[in-house]
Amino acid sequence: MNYFDDTEDLSTYDRKHGQTKIELWKKHDFIGFFLTKPMGDLLGLKSTSIESLQAYIIQAQELIQDLTQDQQKVSLESSSENGKPHL
């Protein structure tokens, strides 16, 4: 899947051609591509689906939450052991 085709002049924008491409993408359900492609590139994934991207985000959120809670516990334990906040 390419954003641009061989007939396009990238120095200008052809609104009619753009609309034709959008209609084609909608017809063939390529909208997910525009949601997953940038995130896949950012995360270094070769290919991904909307479902797998959602699962990844949920897992990442859970991991971040767990790490944040663990860090808070360590900080509180350190503060209570010393009788003062740990810096």
C-alpha positions as CSV (number, residue, x, y, z in Angstrom):
1,M,0.0,0.0,0.0
2,N,1.4,3.3,-1.0
3,Y,0.2,6.8,0.0
4,F,1.1,8.1,-3.5
5,D,0.8,6.5,-7.0
6,D,3.0,7.0,-10.0
7,T,0.6,9.5,-11.6
8,E,0.8,12.0,-8.8
9,D,2.9,15.2,-8.9
10,L,3.9,15.6,-5.2
11,S,4.6,19.3,-5.6
12,T,0.8,20.0,-6.0
13,Y,-2.5,18.5,-4.7
14,D,-5.2,17.2,-7.0
15,R,-8.3,17.3,-4.9
16,K,-10.3,15.1,-7.3
17,H,-7.6,12.4,-7.4
18,G,-7.3,12.6,-3.7
19,Q,-11.0,12.0,-3.3
20,T,-10.9,9.1,-5.7
21,K,-8.1,7.5,-3.6
22,I,-10.0,8.0,-0.4
23,E,-13.1,6.4,-1.8
24,L,-11.0,3.4,-3.0
25,W,-9.4,3.1,0.5
26,K,-12.8,3.2,2.1
27,K,-14.2,0.7,-0.4
28,H,-11.4,-1.8,0.4
29,D,-11.3,-1.1,4.1
30,F,-7.8,0.4,4.2
31,I,-8.7,3.0,6.8
32,G,-7.1,0.7,9.4
33,F,-3.8,1.0,7.5
34,F,-3.7,4.8,8.4
35,L,-4.3,4.0,12.0
36,T,-1.8,1.1,12.4
37,K,1.0,2.1,9.9
38,P,2.4,5.1,11.8
39,M,2.2,3.3,15.2
40,G,3.8,0.2,13.7
41,D,6.6,2.3,12.3
42,L,7.1,4.0,15.6
43,L,7.2,0.7,17.6
44,G,9.3,-1.0,15.0
45,L,6.7,-3.5,14.0
46,K,6.7,-5.0,10.5
47,S,2.9,-5.3,10.3
48,T,0.1,-5.0,12.7
49,S,-3.7,-5.0,12.8
50,I,-6.0,-2.7,14.6
51,E,-6.8,-5.6,17.0
52,S,-3.1,-6.4,17.7
53,L,-2.4,-2.7,18.2
54,Q,-5.2,-2.4,20.7
55,A,-3.9,-5.4,22.6
56,Y,-0.4,-4.0,22.6
57,I,-1.6,-0.6,24.0
58,I,-3.6,-2.4,26.7
59,Q,-0.6,-4.5,27.7
60,A,1.6,-1.4,27.7
61,Q,-0.8,0.5,29.9
62,E,-1.0,-2.4,32.4
63,L,2.8,-2.6,32.5
64,I,3.2,1.1,33.1
65,Q,0.5,1.0,35.8
66,D,2.3,-1.9,37.5
67,L,5.7,-0.2,37.3
68,T,4.3,3.0,38.6
69,Q,2.6,1.2,41.6
70,D,5.9,-0.7,42.3
71,Q,7.9,2.6,42.3
72,Q,5.4,4.2,44.6
73,K,5.6,1.2,47.0
74,V,9.4,1.4,47.0
75,S,9.3,5.1,47.6
76,L,6.9,4.7,50.5
77,E,8.8,1.9,52.1
78,S,12.0,3.9,51.9
79,S,10.4,6.9,53.4
80,S,8.9,4.9,56.3
81,E,12.3,3.2,57.0
82,N,14.1,6.4,57.3
83,G,11.4,8.3,59.0
84,K,11.6,11.0,56.3
85,P,11.0,11.2,52.6
86,H,13.6,9.6,50.4
87,L,15.2,12.0,47.8
